[in-house]
Amino acid sequence: MSENEFEEFDNDNSPAGLRKALKEQKKQNKELNERLAALESANYGTNVRDALSARGLNPGVAKFYPKDRPTTDDSVDEWVEDNRAVFGFKAKASPETAQSDIPTNVQAGYGVLKQLQAAEAYTEMDFQSKLDACESPDAVFALLKDYSPPA
């Protein structure tokens, strides 16, 4: 590479030479701006399609997403909510599951688990209160013996 980056213009500092250099720079800038716009457009479309796919929606609807709207998650969510009826998007499933959707045996198991947790908490509190009431080492040993599993 040469020492002078403007050598390609033959160092023509005359008005005609400068106009020619300016014209070439404008042409190069225009080409680069067009390329940048094409890349940004492709990236924009990909971002919108990915955002819609992540929400379980048809990515083909991305072509209707406004070009002047940002592709942030909040913006895409807002647009989806606004256009839910137009495109036939189903409403978001509520995170809460209805009791009727849970099988009976699972509901029963969950109830037993809650009872066991409550009993364990009660036993722990009961043991702690009796331990706090112990006044001698012999009383502590007797308490431990009462709470120990049979041998």
N, C-alpha and C positions, 0 to 999 in steps of 0.2 A: 504494500500500500504506500502511496506517496505521502510526503510530509504535509502537503496541503490538500485538504479534503475537497476543495473547490477546483482542483486542477482540471476536472472534467469539463469545466466551462472555459478552459484556456485562459483563465485570468483576464477575461475581457471585461474591463471595468467601464467600458463605454456604455452609454444609455441603451443602445441596441443590444449589446451583450447582456446587460442586466435584465432587460425586458425578456430576452430569450431564456435566461436562467429562471426568472420568476415564472414564466409560462410553463417551463418544465417542472418546476417545483409544485405549481398549482395542479398540474396534471397528475403528478405522483401523489399529492395529498388527496385528490379526488379518488384515485384508484384505491388508496389505503382506506379512506372513509367508507367507500362502497364495500370493500372487503370486511371492514369492521362491522358495518351494519348487517351484512349477511351472516357473519358469525354470531352476532348478538341476537339476531332473529332466530337462528337455529337453536341457540342456547335457551332463549326465552321459551320457544315451543317445547323443547325437551323438559325444561323445568316445570311447565304447566302440566304436561302429560304425566310426568313422574309424580307430581303432587296429587293429581286426580287418581292415578293408579294406587297410590299409597292410601287413599281414602276408599278404595274398593269401587271406584267409579270408572266408567268407560273413558279411556284416554282420548278417544276420537272427538270428544266434546271440547277438547282444548282449542280447536280452531275457532270456537265462539267466544273464547276468553278475550276480553278487551286488551288491545295492545298497549294502551296507556296505563294499565293497571299493574302494580308491582306483583311479583310472584312469591311474596312471603306467605308463610302458612296461614297467618291471620287473614290476609287478603283473599287467598284461595277459599278458605273456609267461609268467609262472608259472601263471596260470589256464589259458592255452591248453595248456601242457605237461601240467598235471594232468588236463585234460578231453579230451586228444587222442583217446583211444579212444572216449569217449562220443559225440563229435560227428563222428568219422570224419575228423579233420584229418590230413593227410599229414605225415609227419616232415619237418623242415627238410632241404632239400637240402644236402649237404655242400659247402663252398666249394671243395674239391679236386675236380678233374675226373679221372676215371679215364683212364688212357692209352688205353684202347680207344675212348674217345669222341672222341679227337683224330685227324683224318685222317692217313694215312701221310705225305703230302707235307708237311703242316705239321710233323709230328714230325721229318722229315728236314731241313726248313729250319731248325728250331730247333737241331738238332744242328750244322749248318754254322755257324750264327750263333755258337754257343758256341765252336766251334773258331776262328773268326775273331777273336773277342774274346780268346781265349787267345793266339793268335799275335800279335795287336797288343800285348798286355801284355808278351809275351816280347820282342818287337822293341824296345819302349820301354825295358825294363830292360836289354837288351843294349846299346842305343845309349847309355844313361846310364852304364853301367859302362865302355864304351870311351871316352866323353867324359871321365869322371873320370880315366882312365889317360893322357890326352893331356898332354904336358909342354910343347908349344910350339904357337904359332898355326898353324904349317904342318901339324902333326898334326891339329888341329881341322879345317882346310880339307880335308885328305885324307879324314877321316872323313865330313864333310858330303858330299863328292863321292861316296863309296861308298854313302851312304844316299839320295842324290838319285835321282829317277827319270831314266831315260835321256832325253837330249835329242834 
